[in-house]
Each structure stands twice: as structure tokens, then as C-alpha cells.
Amino acid sequence: MALLPGSKALVFAVGGGGDVASAALLKHVLKSVYSDILVGSIPWERFKYDPIPGPIKYEEIRNYMEREKYVIVSGDSYAIRDGGEIVFQAAKVSRYLGEDVVIVSPIYGFESFVEGIKNVMRDYGLDTFIAVDVGGDIICRGDEADLWSPMADAYGLAAAYRLYSEGFNSIVAIVSPASDGELPWEYIKDRLYSYYLEGAVLRVIGFGSEDLSFYKELLSYVDTEASSLAYEALTNGFGERYIRGGSRRVTLDIHSTLTFFLHPEPLFRDSRPSQIISISGSFEESNKLLLENGIPTEYELEKIVFDLRRVYADEKELYIIARSKLMDFTKRRRP
């Protein structure tokens, strides 16, 4: 596994939501390495922008081109969910880049998800898959106290490992570690060091002043918090910031401007969430199995929030209440 100059890459945001902005930023930074780069994403918006729990289904999307187990979206694409119009972040990135973006939804289960990614690779003649996660939840074991949204990332890691095992050049990219306010930097740093000793940290790159113009324009198109924090660190300095309606604290430092490229095999070996998802038969079953093993999911969090919306109007309090309910539920089920 390596960053292979001259190869063609799918830079795919596995965290959902605004992570696709970081995938687009990596496309910009890596254009000197790869001869061709396609941006892709999981279509799963934060509940702030999409109140319906779970990833978007293909049949909910408008103005798109359907392919075998994936779809191609443009700047005109959007989704209709429960009667409401959702302009998802992948469409906004497509509008900014002026080019197509592919999305592969995990809502149809893991095997369909993997097949969709492989079909993209085949149809576009790509040889490298880069699974992009902003923050670093993809590096989790599943039992961390601060963990509460590992499901999308686990789908991405399980897919990256499957592609690796089938002979693809497959890489995991952790962008701006700890910028999502979940796993703390000290914990992620220790995990990264252990992988470095194994030879699994392939390369580290940083964002700098040459990227700021592109980055600033990109953020004017996309709604994202975690993917904007590298820009925040570069322009407004280091220190503490609050995201998710004030419910999460992030400490920005030089690591906030870095991207770590890793081999997927040791990450998958240590990831209980990804192992569970890789043997699940459906999206609902993967959620059920994760919860039964004491692992919280953003899907379950969204379902709790959806029910609480009828009672609570304040988003910050709503988020905190939902998180507390979810963590209490999963802690009782941990071995």
C-alpha cells in the first residue's frame, strides 16, 4: 500500500456529511501525485441538515445518474426525504468542483456498499481507494468512552480492508485528527504511534498557505464543522473551539492541519465495529449488532433525536440528551 504517483484514485469520504469537503481538499493537494482523482462520499447528512435518521437512499435522490449499486451526482442533485428537500454536501462539492461526484450508500448493507465502490473503481478505471475520515473515529476499537458515531467510518474501514484483501491499492486517510470532538488527540496520537512502529503509517502531509484560497472557496459551498477546522487553525490560530451546538470541545494545534495515510489491515484488525459490519447482512442488522456489543452508533443517536424533537426545541440540549440516552444504553451492554 502506498501513494503511487501516476495512478488513478477514488478519494472517498466515509464519515458522511461534510467529510466530502476534506475529500475534495485532498484531491486538490494530491493532484501532483495522481494522474486522475474522483471524489466520492457516503450520502449521510448530520441531523442538523437532514432530520430523517440514516443514510440517503438512491431512490430519494433527484437529478442524478444511476449506475450499478452507486450513483453519480452533480451540483443540481438533491434528495427528498419525508417530503423535505435535502441538498446534501456531495452535491455542493460537485457544484464547487464543476464535476461529477459519486456516492455509495451503506443503507443497502455492507456487501452492496463494497460492490458499489468496486463498480466505481472499475467503471472509472481507478486503481487506488482512499477512505477519508475527518477526526479519526475510524481508528477506534469500539470501547472508547468518548466514542459515539463510529458506524459510517466502520463501513468505510471494512470496505477499505475488503478492497485491500482483493488486491486493490487501498489506503485510509485520517484528516485533521480529533477535529470532530470525539476521540481526543492524545489517544489518537498513541494509536498512530503504535501503527507507525508497525510500519502502517505510510505518509503524513499537511495543509498550508498554498491551499488556503481553494480551501476558503470550498467552505463557502459546503456546510461542515469538522472539515473546516484545519482552515480555522491555519487562519485564526490554535486553541479551543466548540462545535455541534456547543456540545463538543475541540483543541486545535499543528496536528489539526495534518493528514495521516495508513494501511487498512492493522486498523481493521483492531476495529470491532468494522469486523461486526463486515459480517452483517443488512444496515439494520449492523446497527443492531453494534448496539448489542455495547458500541454506540450515529444511526441510533439520530433515531433518539428524531423522537425527542417532538418534545425539545433547543438543538444543543437535544443533542446532549440524546447522547446521554445512547451512552447509557450501550454501556449497559458492554462486556
C-alpha positions as CSV (number, residue, x, y, z in Angstrom):
1,M,0.0,0.0,0.0
2,A,1.4,3.4,-1.0
3,L,0.7,6.7,-2.6
4,L,1.5,5.6,-6.1
5,P,2.5,8.5,-8.4
6,G,0.6,8.4,-11.8
7,S,-2.1,6.1,-10.6
8,K,-5.8,7.0,-10.5
9,A,-7.6,7.3,-7.2
10,L,-11.1,7.4,-5.7
11,V,-10.9,9.8,-2.7
12,F,-14.0,8.7,-0.8
13,A,-15.4,10.4,2.3
14,V,-16.5,7.5,4.6
15,G,-17.7,9.6,7.5
16,G,-20.7,11.1,5.7
17,G,-21.8,14.7,5.9
18,G,-19.2,17.3,5.5
19,D,-16.3,14.9,5.3
20,V,-16.7,15.1,1.5
21,A,-15.2,18.6,1.8
22,S,-12.0,17.1,3.1
23,A,-12.0,14.6,0.3
24,A,-12.2,17.5,-2.2
25,L,-9.4,19.2,-0.4
26,L,-7.2,16.1,-0.6
27,K,-8.0,15.9,-4.3
28,H,-6.6,19.4,-4.6
29,V,-3.5,18.6,-2.6
30,L,-2.8,15.2,-4.2
31,K,-3.3,16.4,-7.8
32,S,0.5,16.4,-8.2
33,V,0.6,12.7,-7.2
34,Y,-2.3,11.1,-9.1
35,S,-3.0,11.4,-12.8
36,D,-6.7,11.3,-12.1
37,I,-8.8,11.7,-8.9
38,L,-12.5,11.1,-8.4
39,V,-14.3,12.4,-5.3
40,G,-16.9,10.2,-3.7
41,S,-18.9,10.1,-0.4
42,I,-21.3,8.3,1.8
43,P,-24.7,10.2,1.5
44,W,-25.3,10.6,5.2
45,E,-26.0,14.1,6.4
46,R,-25.8,15.4,10.0
47,F,-29.3,15.7,11.5
48,K,-28.9,19.4,11.6
49,Y,-29.3,19.4,7.8
50,D,-31.4,16.2,7.5
51,P,-33.8,15.3,10.3
52,I,-34.5,11.8,8.9
53,P,-32.3,9.1,10.6
54,G,-29.8,7.1,8.5
55,P,-28.1,7.5,5.1
56,I,-30.0,8.7,2.0
57,K,-31.4,6.1,-0.4
58,Y,-30.7,6.3,-4.1
59,E,-34.5,6.4,-4.8
60,E,-34.7,9.6,-2.7
61,I,-32.2,11.4,-4.9
62,R,-33.3,13.7,-7.8
63,N,-31.2,14.8,-10.8
64,Y,-28.6,12.0,-10.8
65,M,-27.3,9.2,-13.0
66,E,-27.8,5.7,-11.7
67,R,-25.2,3.0,-12.0
68,E,-24.8,-0.5,-10.6
69,K,-25.0,0.0,-6.8
70,Y,-23.8,3.6,-6.9
71,V,-25.0,6.9,-8.4
72,I,-23.3,9.9,-9.9
73,V,-24.5,13.3,-8.6
74,S,-24.0,16.9,-9.9
75,G,-24.4,20.4,-8.5
76,D,-28.1,20.1,-9.3
77,S,-28.7,17.0,-7.3
78,Y,-30.8,16.9,-4.1
79,A,-32.9,14.4,-2.1
80,I,-36.5,14.3,-1.0
81,R,-36.9,12.8,2.5
82,D,-40.2,12.7,4.2
83,G,-41.4,15.4,1.9
84,G,-38.5,17.8,2.6
85,E,-35.7,18.8,0.2
86,I,-32.2,18.0,1.3
87,V,-29.3,19.4,-0.6
88,F,-26.6,17.0,0.5
89,Q,-22.9,18.0,0.8
90,A,-21.7,15.8,-2.0
91,A,-23.9,17.8,-4.4
92,K,-22.5,21.1,-3.0
93,V,-18.9,19.8,-3.6
94,S,-19.8,18.8,-7.1
95,R,-21.2,22.3,-7.7
96,Y,-17.9,23.9,-6.5
97,L,-15.6,21.5,-8.4
98,G,-17.7,21.7,-11.5
99,E,-17.5,17.9,-11.9
100,D,-19.4,14.8,-11.0
101,V,-19.1,13.2,-7.6
102,V,-20.0,9.6,-6.9
103,I,-22.0,8.4,-3.8
104,V,-22.3,4.9,-2.5
105,S,-24.9,4.4,0.3
106,P,-24.4,1.9,3.1
107,I,-28.2,1.8,3.6
108,Y,-28.4,-1.3,1.4
109,G,-26.0,-3.3,3.6
110,F,-22.2,-3.9,3.6
111,E,-22.0,-6.2,0.6
112,S,-23.9,-3.8,-1.6
113,F,-21.7,-1.0,-0.3
114,V,-18.5,-2.8,-1.2
115,E,-19.8,-3.8,-4.6
116,G,-20.8,-0.2,-5.3
117,I,-17.3,1.0,-4.5
118,K,-15.7,-1.7,-6.7
119,N,-18.0,-0.8,-9.5
120,V,-16.9,2.8,-9.3
121,M,-13.3,1.7,-9.4
122,R,-14.0,-0.5,-12.5
123,D,-16.2,2.0,-14.4
124,Y,-13.7,4.9,-14.0
125,G,-10.5,2.8,-14.4
126,L,-9.2,3.6,-10.9
127,D,-6.6,1.6,-9.1
128,T,-6.4,3.3,-5.6
129,F,-9.1,3.7,-3.0
130,I,-8.5,6.3,-0.3
131,A,-11.1,6.1,2.6
132,V,-11.2,9.6,4.1
133,D,-12.2,10.1,7.7
134,V,-12.2,13.5,9.4
135,G,-11.3,13.4,13.1
136,G,-10.2,9.8,13.5
137,D,-13.1,7.7,14.7
138,I,-12.0,5.2,12.0
139,I,-9.1,4.3,14.3
140,C,-11.3,3.3,17.2
141,R,-11.5,-0.2,18.8
142,G,-15.2,0.3,19.7
143,D,-14.9,0.5,23.5
144,E,-13.7,4.1,23.9
145,A,-15.7,6.2,26.4
146,D,-15.7,9.3,24.1
147,L,-17.0,7.4,21.0
148,W,-20.5,7.9,19.8
149,S,-20.6,7.9,16.0
150,P,-18.4,5.1,14.6
151,M,-20.8,3.4,12.2
152,A,-20.2,5.2,8.9
153,D,-16.4,5.1,9.5
154,A,-16.6,1.4,10.3
155,Y,-18.4,0.8,7.0
156,G,-15.6,2.7,5.3
157,L,-12.8,0.8,7.1
158,A,-14.4,-2.6,6.4
159,A,-14.7,-1.7,2.8
160,A,-11.1,-0.5,2.6
161,Y,-9.9,-3.7,4.1
162,R,-12.1,-5.8,1.8
163,L,-10.6,-4.0,-1.2
164,Y,-7.1,-4.5,0.1
165,S,-7.7,-8.2,0.6
166,E,-8.9,-8.4,-3.0
167,G,-5.8,-6.8,-4.4
168,F,-6.7,-3.1,-4.7
169,N,-4.3,-0.4,-3.5
170,S,-6.4,0.7,-0.5
171,I,-5.5,3.4,2.0
172,V,-7.1,5.1,5.0
173,A,-6.6,8.8,5.3
174,I,-7.3,10.5,8.7
175,V,-7.7,14.2,8.1
176,S,-7.3,16.7,10.9
177,P,-7.3,14.2,13.8
178,A,-9.5,14.9,16.8
179,S,-11.3,17.7,15.0
180,D,-14.7,16.1,15.4
181,G,-14.6,16.4,19.2
182,E,-14.9,12.6,19.9
183,L,-11.7,10.7,20.3
184,P,-9.1,13.0,21.9
185,W,-5.8,13.8,20.2
186,E,-3.7,12.2,23.0
187,Y,-5.5,8.9,22.4
188,I,-5.3,9.1,18.6
189,K,-1.6,10.1,18.8
190,D,-0.8,7.0,20.8
191,R,-2.7,4.8,18.4
192,L,-1.0,6.4,15.4
193,Y,2.4,5.8,17.1
194,S,1.7,2.2,17.6
195,Y,0.8,1.9,13.9
196,Y,4.0,3.8,13.0
197,L,6.0,1.2,14.8
198,E,4.3,-1.5,12.7
199,G,5.2,0.4,9.5
200,A,1.5,1.1,8.8
201,V,1.7,4.9,8.7
202,L,2.5,5.3,5.0
203,R,2.8,9.1,4.9
204,V,1.8,12.3,6.6
205,I,1.0,15.5,4.7
206,G,-0.1,18.9,5.8
207,F,-2.3,21.8,4.6
208,G,-0.6,25.1,4.2
209,S,-0.8,28.6,2.8
210,E,-0.8,27.4,-0.8
211,D,-4.1,25.6,-0.1
212,L,-6.0,28.5,1.6
213,S,-7.6,30.1,-1.4
214,F,-9.0,26.8,-2.6
215,Y,-10.0,25.8,0.9
216,K,-11.8,29.1,1.6
217,E,-13.8,28.9,-1.6
218,L,-14.7,25.3,-0.9
219,L,-16.0,26.1,2.5
220,S,-18.3,28.8,1.1
221,Y,-20.1,26.0,-0.7
222,V,-20.2,23.2,1.9
223,D,-21.8,23.1,5.3
224,T,-19.3,21.5,7.7
225,E,-17.8,22.0,11.0
226,A,-15.1,19.3,11.4
227,S,-13.8,19.7,7.8
228,S,-13.4,23.5,8.4
229,L,-11.2,23.3,11.4
230,A,-7.9,22.8,9.6
231,Y,-8.7,26.1,7.9
232,E,-9.7,27.6,11.2
233,A,-6.3,26.5,12.7
234,L,-4.4,27.9,9.7
235,T,-6.1,31.3,9.6
236,N,-7.2,32.0,13.2
237,G,-4.6,30.1,15.2
238,F,-4.6,27.2,17.7
239,G,-6.7,26.8,20.8
240,E,-10.1,25.6,21.9
241,R,-13.2,25.7,19.7
242,Y,-16.7,24.4,20.3
243,I,-18.8,22.5,17.7
244,R,-22.1,20.6,17.4
245,G,-24.1,23.3,19.0
246,G,-21.5,23.7,21.8
247,S,-21.8,20.1,22.9
248,R,-18.2,19.2,21.8
249,R,-14.9,20.9,22.5
250,V,-12.0,20.7,20.1
251,T,-8.4,21.7,20.7
252,L,-6.7,23.0,17.6
253,D,-3.0,22.5,17.2
254,I,-0.5,21.7,14.4
255,H,-2.0,18.2,14.2
256,S,-5.3,19.8,13.1
257,T,-3.6,20.7,9.8
258,L,-2.3,17.2,9.1
259,T,-3.5,14.1,7.2
260,F,-2.2,10.6,8.1
261,F,-2.3,7.9,5.5
262,L,-2.5,4.4,6.9
263,H,-2.6,0.7,5.8
264,P,-6.1,-0.6,6.4
265,E,-5.1,-4.1,7.6
266,P,-4.0,-3.3,11.2
267,L,-6.8,-0.8,11.6
268,F,-9.3,-3.4,10.7
269,R,-7.6,-6.0,12.9
270,D,-8.2,-3.7,15.9
271,S,-11.6,-2.4,15.0
272,R,-14.5,-4.4,16.5
273,P,-17.1,-2.1,14.7
274,S,-15.7,-2.8,11.3
275,Q,-15.4,-6.5,12.0
276,I,-19.1,-6.7,13.0
277,I,-20.2,-4.7,10.0
278,S,-18.2,-6.9,7.6
279,I,-20.3,-9.9,8.6
280,S,-23.7,-8.2,8.9
281,G,-26.5,-8.9,6.4
282,S,-28.1,-5.5,6.3
283,F,-27.8,-1.9,7.5
284,E,-30.4,-2.5,10.3
285,E,-28.6,-5.7,11.4
286,S,-25.3,-3.9,11.5
287,N,-26.8,-1.3,13.8
288,K,-28.4,-4.0,16.0
289,L,-25.2,-5.9,16.3
290,L,-23.1,-2.9,17.2
291,L,-25.6,-1.9,19.9
292,E,-25.7,-5.5,21.2
293,N,-21.9,-5.3,21.6
294,G,-22.1,-2.0,23.5
295,I,-21.0,0.1,20.6
296,P,-22.9,3.4,20.1
297,T,-24.0,4.4,16.5
298,E,-24.9,7.7,15.0
299,Y,-27.9,6.0,13.4
300,E,-29.3,5.2,16.8
301,L,-28.4,8.7,18.0
302,E,-30.4,10.1,15.1
303,K,-33.4,7.9,15.9
304,I,-33.4,9.1,19.5
305,V,-33.0,12.8,18.4
306,F,-35.9,12.2,15.9
307,D,-38.2,11.1,18.7
308,L,-37.0,13.9,21.1
309,R,-37.7,16.6,18.5
310,R,-41.4,16.4,19.4
311,V,-40.6,17.5,22.9
312,Y,-37.4,19.6,22.9
313,A,-36.8,22.5,20.6
314,D,-33.3,23.6,21.6
315,E,-30.7,21.8,19.5
316,K,-27.8,21.9,22.0
317,E,-29.9,20.4,24.8
318,L,-31.5,17.9,22.4
319,Y,-28.1,16.7,21.3
320,I,-26.8,16.3,24.8
321,I,-30.0,14.5,26.0
322,A,-29.8,12.1,23.0
323,R,-26.1,11.4,23.6
324,S,-26.7,10.6,27.3
325,K,-29.5,8.2,26.4
326,L,-27.4,6.4,23.8
327,M,-24.3,6.1,26.0
328,D,-26.3,4.8,29.0
329,F,-27.9,2.2,26.7
330,T,-24.6,1.0,25.2
331,K,-22.7,1.0,28.5
332,R,-25.1,-1.5,29.9
333,R,-24.3,-3.9,27.1
334,R,-20.6,-3.7,27.0
335,P,-18.8,-6.9,28.0
